[in-house]
Amino acid sequence: MDDEQLGADAVAALRRLIQFDTVNPPGSERAAIEWLAAELRAAGVDEVTIAGAEPERPNLVARLRGREPGPVLGLLSHVDTVGADPAAWSRDPWSGDLADGCVWGRGALDMKSQTAAEAVAVIALARGGWRPARGELLLIAVADEEVGGSGAEWLCAERPELVRCDWLLNEGAGAQIPYDGGRLYPVSVAEKGVFRFTLSTDGVAGHASLPTIADNALLKLAPLLERLGSRRPGWDVTPGPALLLDGLDLGVAGGAAAHPDAALAALAAREPRLAALVEPMLRVTLAPTMVDASRQLNVIPAVARLHVDCRVPPGIDGDAVRSRVREVLGEDGYRLDFTETTPGNGSDPETPLMEAIRRWVARVDPEARCLPSITAGYTDSRTFRARFPELVAYGFFPQRHQSLYDTAPLIHSHDERIDVRDLALATTCFRDLAVELLGSA
């Protein structure tokens, strides 16, 4: 339970996890999962289960049972990673090198670091003889998250009794943000949904050598692109970002959450990097990413399609998205067809779990503050929230030495690495929260 030894164990675990090539596809996470299972069993963890839809892509669930019934705290992570081009890296992406005070390699931030920290916290507790006074502590490490999230989906659908919990800690936030002379630790309480769609315009085909006798559908996309680049939908401020805005102490009359335009202007004047991250939390975002039209260079297209990646706050449905799109594009001149509709999801931002996180931050970094936030992307938390409606799920992996501005450019990029001090900090966090929330038998 010694903090220094805890940090050293977490570094060793992360280095070993990185050395398992779990790039997805194909994933092949079994070796990493079996190694974790062996470490947990050797520490005396009560129950360790390996289960999944595919033999080479299993998930792991480990459990420490309490003396009395009570709440179940889950620690969730995934062991698959995106790919890496070794030629673009300073070090081998699967080396797990320890250099310059950091562990290097694919997954060092997303998210084998959290797998290592959570597992080592559970191992240290089990080895030290700790058991909850009430409830249970779960460790959940899933296979596929990066491609389709099938690991969490399979567990929640096929083995819900294994993973049912009341509180869940997962990825999504925690790297500190320098602000106003201090530090903010964001806790992700919600995730935006995805309502991707295609905008289609119609014309009349013709030979490209005679453009004036045709009606080029591709040109009709031009005004739509211009509007998408110059206009924004209205605000949809949900509870988590509202608490974040008010907690930033921006001095906006009537409250920052009630006046997002004024709040963002004040934030941009104080910290423009943070304003750029907060703004997408507050509204539907529309990002055009792909165009297709004619399949031959010498044929003027009769139909052109613009594909838009649309992210929406929790509570926004398809009708509301269409309304926001009309605000930007107008009513006419296109057809809109949704190609993916995944609603946003979230948890109550004011719970005993949030209170425990705030107390922990106050102890380890008294000059810092802890504020709710929302994740622009989505994680496996969405699957657990959907399966267990009463569940409170937060994204939190605290990092003090690498700020959000340091880590964000490294995720899914080259030279991914984590400061060993932050890895130790996160490991102590998961250990301490388990003891505080579940007590000691």
C-alpha positions as CSV (number, residue, x, y, z in Angstrom):
1,M,0.0,0.0,0.0
2,D,3.1,2.3,0.0
3,D,2.6,5.0,-2.5
4,E,6.2,4.8,-3.9
5,Q,5.9,1.1,-4.4
6,L,2.4,1.5,-5.9
7,G,3.8,3.8,-8.5
8,A,6.7,1.5,-9.4
9,D,4.3,-1.4,-9.7
10,A,2.1,0.6,-12.0
11,V,5.0,1.6,-14.2
12,A,6.1,-2.1,-14.5
13,A,2.5,-3.1,-15.3
14,L,2.1,-0.5,-18.0
15,R,5.4,-1.3,-19.7
16,R,4.3,-5.0,-19.9
17,L,0.9,-4.1,-21.2
18,I,2.3,-1.9,-24.0
19,Q,4.5,-4.8,-25.1
20,F,1.4,-6.8,-25.9
21,D,0.5,-5.8,-29.5
22,T,-3.3,-5.3,-29.2
23,V,-3.8,-3.0,-32.2
24,N,-7.5,-3.3,-33.2
25,P,-8.1,-4.6,-35.8
26,P,-7.5,-7.5,-35.2
27,G,-7.1,-6.9,-31.5
28,S,-5.8,-10.3,-30.3
29,E,-6.1,-9.1,-26.7
30,R,-6.1,-12.6,-25.1
31,A,-2.4,-12.6,-24.1
32,A,-2.8,-9.3,-22.3
33,I,-6.0,-10.3,-20.6
34,E,-4.5,-13.6,-19.4
35,W,-1.4,-11.8,-18.1
36,L,-3.7,-9.5,-16.1
37,A,-5.7,-12.4,-14.8
38,A,-2.6,-14.2,-13.6
39,E,-1.4,-11.1,-11.7
40,L,-4.7,-10.6,-10.0
41,R,-5.0,-14.3,-9.0
42,A,-1.5,-14.3,-7.6
43,A,-2.5,-11.3,-5.4
44,G,-5.4,-13.2,-4.0
45,V,-8.3,-11.4,-5.7
46,D,-11.5,-13.2,-4.8
47,E,-12.9,-13.9,-8.3
48,V,-11.3,-13.5,-11.7
49,T,-13.4,-14.3,-14.8
50,I,-12.3,-14.3,-18.5
51,A,-15.3,-14.3,-20.9
52,G,-16.1,-13.0,-24.4
53,A,-17.7,-13.6,-27.7
54,E,-14.5,-14.6,-29.4
55,P,-11.7,-16.9,-28.0
56,E,-8.9,-14.5,-28.9
57,R,-10.8,-11.4,-27.8
58,P,-12.0,-12.0,-24.2
59,N,-12.8,-9.6,-21.5
60,L,-11.7,-9.7,-17.8
61,V,-13.8,-9.1,-14.7
62,A,-12.2,-9.3,-11.2
63,R,-14.1,-8.8,-8.0
64,L,-13.3,-8.1,-4.3
65,R,-16.4,-8.9,-2.2
66,G,-17.4,-6.9,0.9
67,R,-18.4,-8.1,4.3
68,E,-21.9,-6.5,4.0
69,P,-24.2,-5.7,1.1
70,G,-23.7,-2.2,-0.4
71,P,-22.8,-0.3,-3.5
72,V,-20.6,-1.7,-6.3
73,L,-17.7,0.4,-7.6
74,G,-16.5,-0.5,-11.0
75,L,-13.1,0.4,-12.5
76,L,-13.3,0.1,-16.3
77,S,-10.8,0.2,-19.1
78,H,-10.0,-1.3,-22.5
79,V,-6.8,-3.0,-23.6
80,D,-7.1,-2.6,-27.4
81,T,-5.3,0.3,-29.1
82,V,-5.3,2.0,-32.5
83,G,-2.4,1.4,-34.8
84,A,1.0,3.0,-35.0
85,D,3.6,3.7,-37.7
86,P,7.0,2.9,-36.1
87,A,8.7,5.2,-38.7
88,A,7.0,8.2,-37.2
89,W,7.9,7.5,-33.6
90,S,11.1,8.3,-31.7
91,R,10.8,5.0,-29.9
92,D,9.3,1.6,-30.7
93,P,5.6,1.9,-30.2
94,W,5.5,-1.5,-28.5
95,S,8.6,-1.2,-26.4
96,G,7.2,0.3,-23.2
97,D,10.4,2.2,-22.9
98,L,11.1,4.1,-19.7
99,A,12.8,7.3,-20.7
100,D,12.8,11.0,-19.8
101,G,10.5,10.3,-16.8
102,C,7.8,8.8,-19.1
103,V,6.6,5.4,-20.2
104,W,6.5,5.4,-24.1
105,G,4.3,3.4,-26.4
106,R,0.9,2.9,-28.0
107,G,-1.7,2.9,-25.3
108,A,0.4,4.9,-22.8
109,L,-2.5,7.3,-22.6
110,D,-5.3,5.6,-24.4
111,M,-5.7,3.7,-22.3
112,K,-3.4,1.0,-21.0
113,S,-2.2,3.5,-18.4
114,Q,-5.7,3.4,-16.8
115,T,-5.8,-0.4,-17.1
116,A,-2.4,-0.6,-15.3
117,A,-3.4,1.9,-12.6
118,E,-6.7,0.3,-11.9
119,A,-5.3,-3.2,-11.9
120,V,-2.4,-2.3,-9.6
121,A,-4.7,-0.5,-7.2
122,V,-6.8,-3.7,-6.9
123,I,-3.8,-5.9,-6.6
124,A,-2.3,-3.8,-3.9
125,L,-5.6,-3.8,-2.0
126,A,-6.0,-7.5,-2.3
127,R,-2.4,-8.3,-1.4
128,G,-2.7,-6.1,1.7
129,G,-5.7,-8.1,2.8
130,W,-8.2,-5.3,2.3
131,R,-11.8,-6.1,1.6
132,P,-14.8,-3.7,1.4
133,A,-16.8,-3.2,4.6
134,R,-19.8,-3.0,2.3
135,G,-20.5,-3.6,-1.4
136,E,-17.9,-4.8,-3.9
137,L,-15.0,-3.6,-6.0
138,L,-15.0,-4.6,-9.7
139,L,-12.1,-4.4,-12.2
140,I,-13.4,-4.6,-15.8
141,A,-10.9,-4.7,-18.7
142,V,-12.6,-5.1,-22.1
143,A,-11.2,-6.1,-25.5
144,D,-12.7,-4.1,-28.3
145,E,-13.5,-0.4,-27.7
146,E,-11.6,1.4,-30.4
147,V,-13.6,-0.1,-33.3
148,G,-17.1,-1.0,-32.2
149,G,-17.1,-1.2,-28.4
150,S,-18.1,-4.9,-28.7
151,G,-16.3,-5.9,-25.5
152,A,-18.5,-3.8,-23.2
153,E,-21.6,-4.5,-25.3
154,W,-21.1,-8.3,-25.0
155,L,-20.6,-8.1,-21.3
156,C,-23.6,-5.9,-20.7
157,A,-25.9,-8.0,-22.9
158,E,-24.7,-11.5,-22.2
159,R,-23.2,-11.4,-18.7
160,P,-24.8,-8.4,-17.0
161,E,-24.6,-10.1,-13.6
162,L,-20.8,-9.9,-13.9
163,V,-20.5,-6.2,-14.5
164,R,-23.6,-4.6,-12.8
165,C,-22.4,-1.7,-10.7
166,D,-23.6,1.5,-9.0
167,W,-20.6,3.7,-9.6
168,L,-18.2,3.4,-12.6
169,L,-14.9,5.1,-13.3
170,N,-13.7,5.1,-16.9
171,E,-11.7,7.1,-19.4
172,G,-12.7,10.6,-20.6
173,A,-11.1,13.3,-18.5
174,G,-8.8,14.0,-15.6
175,A,-5.7,15.7,-17.1
176,Q,-5.3,19.0,-15.3
177,I,-6.0,22.3,-17.1
178,P,-3.9,25.3,-16.2
179,Y,-6.4,28.1,-15.5
180,D,-6.3,31.5,-13.8
181,G,-3.1,30.7,-11.9
182,G,-4.2,27.4,-10.7
183,R,-5.3,24.0,-12.0
184,L,-8.7,22.4,-12.9
185,Y,-9.3,18.7,-12.9
186,P,-12.2,17.9,-15.2
187,V,-14.5,15.0,-14.5
188,S,-16.5,13.8,-17.5
189,V,-20.1,13.3,-16.4
190,A,-21.6,12.9,-19.9
191,E,-20.7,12.2,-23.5
192,K,-22.0,13.7,-26.7
193,G,-23.9,11.6,-29.1
194,V,-23.3,11.0,-32.9
195,F,-25.9,11.9,-35.5
196,R,-23.9,11.7,-38.7
197,F,-25.8,12.6,-41.8
198,T,-25.5,13.1,-45.6
199,L,-26.6,16.2,-47.4
200,S,-27.6,15.5,-51.0
201,T,-28.1,17.9,-53.9
202,D,-29.7,17.1,-57.2
203,G,-29.0,18.2,-60.8
204,V,-28.9,16.9,-64.3
205,A,-26.0,14.8,-65.6
206,G,-24.1,15.8,-68.8
207,H,-20.8,15.6,-70.6
208,A,-18.1,17.6,-68.8
209,S,-17.1,19.2,-72.1
210,L,-20.5,21.0,-72.3
211,P,-21.1,22.1,-68.8
212,T,-23.7,24.8,-69.6
213,I,-26.2,22.2,-70.9
214,A,-26.1,20.2,-67.6
215,D,-27.0,21.1,-64.0
216,N,-24.0,20.4,-61.8
217,A,-25.2,19.0,-58.5
218,L,-21.7,19.4,-57.0
219,L,-21.7,23.1,-57.4
220,K,-24.9,23.2,-55.3
221,L,-22.9,21.9,-52.3
222,A,-20.8,25.1,-52.3
223,P,-23.3,27.3,-50.5
224,L,-23.9,24.6,-48.0
225,L,-20.2,24.3,-47.3
226,E,-19.9,28.0,-46.9
227,R,-22.7,28.1,-44.4
228,L,-21.3,25.2,-42.4
229,G,-18.0,27.1,-42.2
230,S,-19.4,30.5,-41.2
231,R,-22.5,29.7,-39.1
232,R,-23.2,27.9,-35.8
233,P,-26.3,26.3,-34.4
234,G,-27.9,27.7,-31.2
235,W,-26.9,26.7,-27.7
236,D,-27.9,23.5,-25.9
237,V,-26.3,23.8,-22.5
238,T,-26.7,20.6,-20.5
239,P,-26.1,20.2,-16.7
240,G,-22.5,19.2,-16.7
241,P,-21.2,22.0,-18.9
242,A,-23.5,24.4,-17.1
243,L,-21.7,23.6,-13.8
244,L,-18.4,23.9,-15.6
245,L,-19.2,27.4,-16.9
246,D,-20.4,28.6,-13.6
247,G,-17.4,27.1,-11.8
248,L,-14.9,29.0,-14.1
249,D,-15.8,32.2,-12.3
250,L,-16.1,34.3,-15.4
251,G,-17.9,37.2,-13.9
252,V,-20.9,37.1,-16.3
253,A,-23.9,39.0,-15.0
254,G,-26.8,36.6,-14.6
255,G,-24.6,33.5,-14.6
256,A,-22.3,32.1,-17.2
257,A,-24.4,29.1,-18.0
258,A,-27.4,31.3,-18.7
259,H,-25.4,33.5,-21.1
260,P,-23.0,31.2,-23.0
261,D,-22.1,33.8,-25.6
262,A,-20.8,36.2,-23.0
263,A,-19.2,33.3,-21.0
264,L,-17.2,32.1,-24.0
265,A,-16.1,35.6,-24.9
266,A,-14.8,36.0,-21.3
267,L,-13.2,32.6,-21.3
268,A,-11.5,33.2,-24.7
269,A,-10.0,36.5,-23.3
270,R,-8.7,34.7,-20.3
271,E,-7.7,31.3,-21.8
272,P,-8.4,30.8,-25.5
273,R,-7.2,27.2,-25.5
274,L,-9.8,26.2,-22.9
275,A,-12.5,28.2,-24.7
276,A,-11.9,26.1,-27.9
277,L,-12.4,22.9,-25.8
278,V,-15.5,24.2,-24.0
279,E,-17.4,25.6,-26.9
280,P,-18.3,22.2,-28.5
281,M,-19.7,21.0,-25.1
282,L,-22.4,23.6,-25.4
283,R,-24.0,22.9,-28.7
284,V,-24.6,20.6,-31.7
285,T,-21.4,20.6,-33.8
286,L,-21.4,20.1,-37.6
287,A,-18.2,19.1,-39.3
288,P,-18.2,18.3,-43.0
289,T,-15.6,15.7,-43.8
290,M,-16.3,13.9,-47.1
291,V,-17.8,14.7,-50.5
292,D,-18.7,12.3,-53.3
293,A,-20.3,13.1,-56.7
294,S,-19.5,11.9,-60.2
295,R,-17.6,8.6,-60.6
296,Q,-16.1,9.7,-63.9
297,L,-14.0,12.8,-64.5
298,N,-15.8,13.6,-67.7
299,V,-19.4,13.3,-66.3
300,I,-21.1,16.1,-64.6
301,P,-22.9,14.6,-61.5
302,A,-26.6,14.5,-61.2
303,V,-26.3,13.9,-57.5
304,A,-23.7,15.2,-55.0
305,R,-23.4,14.2,-51.4
306,L,-21.7,15.9,-48.5
307,H,-21.1,13.8,-45.4
308,V,-21.2,15.6,-42.0
309,D,-20.0,14.4,-38.7
310,C,-22.5,15.7,-36.2
311,R,-22.0,15.5,-32.5
312,V,-24.9,16.3,-30.1
313,P,-25.3,17.0,-26.4
314,P,-27.3,14.5,-24.3
315,G,-31.0,14.9,-24.7
316,I,-30.9,16.0,-28.3
317,D,-32.9,13.7,-30.7
318,G,-33.2,13.6,-34.5
319,D,-35.9,16.2,-34.8
320,A,-33.8,18.6,-32.7
321,V,-30.8,18.0,-34.9
322,R,-32.8,18.7,-38.0
323,S,-33.9,22.0,-36.4
324,R,-30.4,23.0,-35.6
325,V,-29.2,22.1,-39.1
326,R,-32.0,24.3,-40.6
327,E,-30.7,27.2,-38.5
328,V,-27.4,26.9,-40.3
329,L,-28.4,25.8,-43.8
330,G,-31.9,27.1,-44.2
331,E,-34.9,25.0,-45.3
332,D,-34.3,24.3,-49.0
333,G,-31.8,23.1,-51.6
334,Y,-30.7,19.8,-50.0
335,R,-31.9,16.5,-48.6
336,L,-30.8,15.3,-45.2
337,D,-30.5,11.6,-44.4
338,F,-29.1,10.3,-41.1
339,T,-26.5,7.5,-41.5
340,E,-25.8,7.0,-37.7
341,T,-27.9,8.0,-34.7
342,T,-26.3,7.4,-31.3
343,P,-27.9,9.6,-28.6
344,G,-25.7,11.3,-26.1
345,N,-25.6,9.9,-22.6
346,G,-24.8,11.2,-19.1
347,S,-24.9,10.8,-15.4
348,D,-26.0,13.1,-12.5
349,P,-23.1,15.4,-11.9
350,E,-23.8,15.7,-8.1
351,T,-23.4,12.3,-6.5
352,P,-21.4,10.7,-3.7
353,L,-18.8,9.6,-6.3
354,M,-18.3,13.2,-7.4
355,E,-18.0,14.3,-3.8
356,A,-15.4,11.6,-3.2
357,I,-13.4,12.7,-6.2
358,R,-13.5,16.3,-5.0
359,R,-12.3,15.4,-1.6
360,W,-9.4,13.4,-3.1
361,V,-8.3,16.3,-5.3
362,A,-8.5,18.6,-2.4
363,R,-6.1,16.3,-0.4
364,V,-3.5,15.7,-3.1
365,D,-3.6,19.1,-4.8
366,P,-5.1,21.7,-2.4
367,E,-4.7,24.6,-4.8
368,A,-6.7,22.8,-7.6
369,R,-10.4,22.6,-8.2
370,C,-12.5,19.7,-9.6
371,L,-15.2,20.6,-12.2
372,P,-17.7,18.5,-14.3
373,S,-17.2,18.4,-18.0
374,I,-18.5,16.5,-21.0
375,T,-16.6,14.3,-23.5
376,A,-17.0,15.4,-27.2
377,G,-16.5,11.8,-28.3
378,Y,-17.9,8.7,-26.7
379,T,-16.6,5.7,-24.6
380,D,-17.8,2.4,-23.2
381,S,-19.6,4.4,-20.5
382,R,-22.5,4.8,-22.9
383,T,-23.0,1.0,-23.0
384,F,-23.0,0.7,-19.2
385,R,-25.3,3.7,-18.8
386,A,-27.8,2.2,-21.3
387,R,-27.7,-1.3,-19.6
388,F,-27.9,0.0,-16.0
389,P,-30.0,3.2,-16.0
390,E,-29.3,4.0,-12.3
391,L,-25.5,3.7,-12.8
392,V,-23.4,6.8,-12.2
393,A,-20.4,6.7,-14.7
394,Y,-17.7,9.3,-14.8
395,G,-14.5,9.6,-16.9
396,F,-11.6,10.4,-14.6
397,F,-7.9,9.6,-14.8
398,P,-6.0,12.3,-12.9
399,Q,-2.8,13.8,-14.3
400,R,-1.0,16.7,-12.7
401,H,2.3,16.8,-14.5
402,Q,1.0,16.5,-18.0
403,S,-1.8,18.9,-18.7
404,L,-4.7,18.4,-21.1
405,Y,-2.8,20.5,-23.6
406,D,0.2,18.1,-23.3
407,T,-1.8,14.9,-23.6
408,A,-4.5,15.7,-26.2
409,P,-2.0,15.9,-29.1
410,L,-0.4,12.6,-28.2
411,I,-3.6,10.4,-28.2
412,H,-3.8,8.3,-31.4
413,S,-0.7,10.1,-32.5
414,H,3.0,9.3,-32.5
415,D,5.3,9.4,-29.5
416,E,2.4,8.7,-27.1
417,R,3.8,8.7,-23.5
418,I,2.8,9.3,-19.9
419,D,4.7,10.9,-17.0
420,V,5.4,8.2,-14.4
421,R,4.4,10.6,-11.7
422,D,0.9,10.9,-13.2
423,L,0.6,7.1,-13.5
424,A,1.4,6.8,-9.8
425,L,-1.0,9.6,-9.0
426,A,-3.9,7.8,-10.8
427,T,-3.1,4.5,-9.1
428,T,-3.3,6.1,-5.7
429,C,-6.5,7.7,-6.7
430,F,-8.3,4.5,-7.6
431,R,-7.0,2.8,-4.4
432,D,-8.1,5.7,-2.2
433,L,-11.5,6.1,-3.8
434,A,-12.2,2.4,-3.3
435,V,-11.3,2.6,0.4
436,E,-13.3,5.8,0.9
437,L,-16.4,4.7,-0.9
438,L,-16.6,1.1,0.3
439,G,-14.8,1.2,3.7
440,S,-12.5,-1.3,5.1
441,A,-13.6,-4.7,6.5
